[in-house]
Amino acid sequence: MSEPNMPQKAPYKVEVEEGKKYFWCSCGLSSKQPFCDGSHSTTEFKPVLFNAPETKAVFFCGCKKTAANPLCDGSHNKIG
């Protein structure tokens, strides 16, 4: 599997709404980060569905290295 593009090292803080579906960009190519715009169509990557369990701020991964897709797990702190 190839490596995704890293649009930014830091996470994206997003206010999500309870019950709403969000599609996180896993390839890093979307111009609508952190969300999918279909740019993955020429890659092996697929968007990751996030169902907001409640209305609140969440941090979507920006470095695309998280093990907790699509949310930030602090992996960006290990990037040199």
Buried (B, 14 or more C-beta within 10 A) or exposed (E): EEEBBBBBEEBBEBEBEEEEEBBBBBBBBBEEBBBBBEBBEEBEBEBBEBEBEEEEEBBBBBBBBBEEBBBBBBBBEEEE
